[in-house]
């Protein structure tokens, strides 16, 4: 019975040959779904983690003495090899057509943030014009409450987009902002801070505790949202952002949809939260950022400089080598008569 099958039955042993079922699955996705190399690399990375769970009781490698984790499991070595091949292909491949339809330049994304802000300010202005100073009978009160909830929802959308702009982190960070705990205000300079321990973000065990600073320009908006508008959503949690209908914390899909729909509304492209990280890295690396600045950005975003180069930098090969072309042209000009 297929419904009774477990991981241990699908992957019965750690032999190299056990990778055949995974390889067949990858080949099926390539032929029937035309998956991108980026999708394949991410899939293999996830499968590697699944296999580590499967064989956690069978590996004797002691990483404290320099050994590589699970290196004594032939199946995992084989999947890691497939993952390395996929990563190499990813580095030299162009963006998929699907990703091309979602890609925004960083200035385009910032324009989206600004449009969301203007939309919010328009809603607040209309609300104040219609409800401030009016006699509050039952009908007008219901209308005012509805208007407040609409503004609070729009406020969340703007703040989420703006926070991704100044803290281009994984969406978990935005989703799990906990007022008074992971999200606190610095009373000395008025900025809001995101404070993370090692367990609060994906690469925390590698980089440890960190503090991310929200742009000071957002402070008055965050303060206004917390005091004046967030209560209209009747939150049932201390999380900064909540679902408008239930008051419960936002889900992963909630954040994805807020970003995708907002960007589509203002640009016609359904950008997703993870692409924002690629977009800012690509934009910065296209500019004149120093190696020190690039290294600092990588640390701030919670990954290595190598990961920044290989996974997040989406410039074409032509753009990457353009400075070399310009350098050679400049050098060669010196020898022309």
C-alpha positions in Angstrom: 0.0 0.0 0.0 1.7 3.2 -1.2 0.0 5.3 1.6 1.8 3.1 4.2 5.3 3.6 2.7 7.9 5.3 4.8 11.2 7.1 4.0 13.0 4.0 5.2 11.2 1.8 2.7 11.8 4.2 -0.2 15.5 4.6 0.6 16.4 1.3 2.1 20.1 1.5 2.4 23.1 3.9 2.1 24.6 2.3 -0.9 25.6 4.5 -3.9 23.1 2.6 -6.1 20.2 3.9 -3.9 20.7 7.2 -5.6 19.0 5.7 -8.7 15.5 6.5 -7.5 16.5 10.1 -6.9 18.2 10.4 -10.3 15.2 8.9 -12.0 13.0 11.5 -10.2 15.3 14.3 -11.4 15.3 13.0 -15.0 11.4 12.8 -14.8 11.2 16.4 -13.7 13.7 17.5 -16.5 11.7 15.8 -19.2 8.1 16.3 -18.1 8.3 19.6 -16.2 11.4 21.3 -17.9 12.7 22.4 -14.5 15.4 25.0 -14.4 18.9 24.3 -13.2 18.2 26.6 -10.2 15.2 24.5 -9.3 17.2 21.3 -9.6 20.0 22.6 -7.4 17.5 23.7 -4.7 15.7 20.4 -5.0 19.0 18.4 -4.5 20.0 20.6 -1.6 16.6 19.7 0.1 17.0 16.0 -0.7 20.4 16.0 0.9 18.9 17.3 4.1 16.2 14.7 3.9 18.9 12.0 3.5 20.8 13.3 6.5 17.7 12.8 8.6 17.3 9.3 7.1 20.9 8.2 8.0 21.5 10.3 11.1 21.8 7.0 13.1 24.2 5.4 10.6 26.9 7.9 10.2 30.0 7.7 12.4 31.9 10.7 11.1 33.1 13.1 13.9 33.1 16.6 12.4 34.9 17.9 15.5 38.0 16.1 14.3 37.8 17.5 10.8 35.6 15.0 9.1 32.9 16.1 6.7 29.4 15.3 7.9 27.9 12.1 6.5 31.0 11.5 4.3 30.7 7.8 5.2 27.3 7.5 3.6 27.9 6.7 -0.2 24.4 7.7 -1.1 24.8 11.2 0.3 28.2 11.6 -1.3 26.5 10.8 -4.7 23.7 13.3 -4.2 26.2 15.9 -3.1 28.1 15.3 -6.4 24.8 15.8 -8.4 24.2 19.0 -6.4 27.7 20.3 -7.2 27.1 19.7 -10.9 23.8 21.5 -10.8 25.4 24.4 -9.0 28.0 24.7 -11.7 25.3 24.7 -14.4 23.4 27.3 -12.4 26.4 29.7 -12.3 26.7 29.8 -16.1 23.1 29.5 -17.1 20.8 32.4 -18.0 17.7 33.2 -16.1 14.7 31.0 -16.9 11.8 32.5 -18.8 9.6 32.2 -15.7 12.1 34.0 -13.6 12.5 36.7 -16.3 8.8 37.4 -16.0 9.2 38.0 -12.2 12.5 39.9 -12.3 12.7 43.6 -11.4 15.7 45.9 -11.3 16.3 47.2 -7.8 15.2 50.7 -8.7 12.0 49.2 -10.1 11.4 47.5 -6.8 12.0 50.7 -4.8 9.5 52.4 -7.1 7.0 49.7 -6.1 7.7 50.5 -2.4 7.1 54.2 -3.1 3.9 53.5 -5.0 2.6 51.4 -2.0 3.4 54.3 0.3 1.5 56.8 -1.9 -1.5 54.4 -2.0 -1.4 54.2 1.8 -1.2 57.9 2.3 -4.1 58.4 -0.1 -6.3 56.0 2.0 -5.4 57.8 5.2 -6.2 61.2 3.7 -9.5 59.9 2.5 -10.3 58.3 5.9 -9.5 61.5 7.8 -11.6 63.6 5.4 -14.6 61.3 5.7 -14.6 60.4 9.4 -12.8 63.0 11.4 -15.2 65.4 13.1 -18.3 63.6 11.9 -21.1 62.6 14.2 -20.5 58.9 14.9 -23.8 57.1 14.5 -23.9 53.4 14.2 -23.7 53.3 10.4 -20.7 55.8 10.2 -18.9 53.9 13.0 -19.1 50.6 11.0 -17.9 52.4 7.9 -15.0 54.0 9.9 -14.0 50.6 11.4 -14.0 49.1 7.9 -11.9 52.0 6.6 -9.4 51.5 9.5 -9.0 47.8 8.8 -8.5 48.6 5.1 -5.8 51.1 6.0 -4.2 48.7 8.5 -4.0 46.0 5.9 -2.5 48.5 3.3 -0.1 49.7 6.0 1.2 46.1 6.5 1.7 45.7 2.8 3.8 48.9 2.6 5.9 48.1 5.7 6.6 44.6 4.5 7.8 45.9 1.1 9.8 48.6 2.8 11.4 46.3 5.4 12.5 43.9 2.6 14.2 46.9 1.0 16.3 47.8 4.0 16.7 44.3 5.4 16.8 42.0 2.3 16.6 38.9 4.5 14.6 35.6 4.2 10.9 36.1 4.6 10.9 34.2 7.9 12.6 37.3 9.4 9.7 39.6 8.4 7.0 37.0 9.3 8.4 36.4 12.8 9.1 40.0 14.0 8.0 39.8 17.6 7.2 43.2 19.2 9.4 43.7 22.3 11.4 40.6 21.7 13.0 40.2 18.2 11.7 43.6 17.2 12.7 46.4 19.5 13.2 50.2 19.3 16.5 51.8 20.1 15.5 54.6 22.4 18.8 56.5 21.8 18.5 57.0 18.1 14.9 56.1 17.4 15.6 53.3 15.0 13.9 49.9 15.1 16.1 46.8 15.5 15.7 43.2 14.6 17.6 41.0 17.1 18.3 37.4 16.3 19.8 34.6 18.2 21.4 31.5 16.5 18.1 29.7 16.3 16.2 32.6 14.8 17.4 32.5 11.2 18.5 29.9 8.7 22.3 30.3 9.0 22.3 31.3 12.7 24.4 28.3 13.8 27.2 29.6 11.5 27.0 33.3 12.1 25.5 33.5 15.6 23.7 36.4 17.1 23.1 39.4 14.9 21.3 42.8 15.0 19.7 44.2 11.8 18.9 47.9 11.8 15.8 49.2 10.1 16.1 52.4 8.2 15.4 55.4 10.5 13.1 56.8 7.9 10.6 54.0 8.6 10.5 54.6 12.4 7.6 57.1 12.3 5.6 54.8 10.0 6.1 51.8 12.3 5.2 53.9 15.3 2.0 55.1 13.6 1.1 51.6 12.5 1.5 50.2 16.0 -0.4 52.9 17.9 -3.1 54.0 15.5 -3.8 51.2 12.9 -2.6 47.8 14.0 -5.3 47.5 16.7 -8.0 47.6 14.0 -6.8 44.1 12.9 -7.5 42.7 16.4 -4.2 40.9 16.7 -4.1 37.7 18.7 -0.3 37.7 18.8 2.7 39.9 19.5 4.0 39.4 16.0 4.2 42.7 14.2 2.2 41.6 11.2 -1.1 39.6 11.3 -3.7 38.1 9.0 -6.5 40.7 8.6 -9.3 38.2 8.9 -8.1 36.2 11.9 -5.6 38.3 13.8 -3.2 35.3 13.7 0.5 35.6 12.5 1.2 35.8 8.8 2.1 32.5 7.2 4.8 31.9 4.6 2.2 32.0 1.9 0.8 35.2 3.3 4.1 37.0 2.9 4.7 35.5 -0.5 1.3 36.7 -1.8 1.7 40.2 -0.3 4.9 40.7 -2.1 3.8 39.1 -5.4 0.5 40.8 -5.6 1.9 44.2 -4.6 4.7 44.1 -7.2 2.2 42.9 -9.8 -0.1 45.8 -9.0 2.6 48.4 -9.6 4.9 46.7 -12.1 3.0 43.9 -13.8 5.5 41.3 -12.5 4.9 38.8 -9.7 8.2 39.1 -7.9 8.6 36.9 -4.8 10.4 37.5 -1.5 13.4 35.3 -2.3 14.1 37.0 -5.6 14.4 40.2 -3.7 17.7 38.9 -2.3 19.0 38.1 -5.8 17.9 41.5 -7.0 19.7 43.5 -4.4 22.9 41.5 -4.7 22.9 41.7 -8.5 22.2 45.5 -8.4 25.1 46.1 -5.9 27.5 43.9 -7.8 26.7 45.7 -11.0 27.8 49.0 -9.3 31.1 50.0 -7.9 30.8 48.4 -4.4 34.1 47.5 -2.9 35.0 43.9 -1.9 34.8 45.1 1.8 31.2 46.4 1.2 30.2 43.2 -0.6 31.6 41.1 2.2 29.7 43.2 4.7 26.4 42.8 2.7 26.9 39.0 2.6 27.3 38.9 6.4 24.3 41.2 6.9 22.2 38.9 4.7 23.4 35.8 6.5 25.4 34.0 3.9 29.0 33.8 2.7 30.7 35.9 0.1 31.0 32.7 -2.0 27.3 32.1 -1.8 26.7 35.7 -2.8 28.8 35.2 -5.9 27.4 31.8 -6.9 23.7 31.8 -5.9 22.5 35.4 -5.6 24.5 37.3 -8.3 22.3 36.9 -11.4 24.3 39.1 -13.8 24.9 37.6 -17.2 28.4 36.5 -18.1 28.6 39.5 -20.5 27.9 41.9 -17.6 30.4 40.2 -15.3 33.2 40.4 -17.8 32.3 44.0 -19.0 34.8 45.6 -16.6 37.6 43.4 -18.1 36.6 44.4 -21.6 36.7 48.1 -20.7 40.1 47.6 -18.9 41.6 45.9 -22.0 40.3 48.6 -24.3 41.8 51.3 -22.0 45.1 49.5 -21.9 45.2 49.0 -25.6 44.4 52.7 -26.3 47.8 53.6 -24.7 49.6 51.9 -27.6 47.6 53.4 -30.5 49.3 56.2 -32.4 
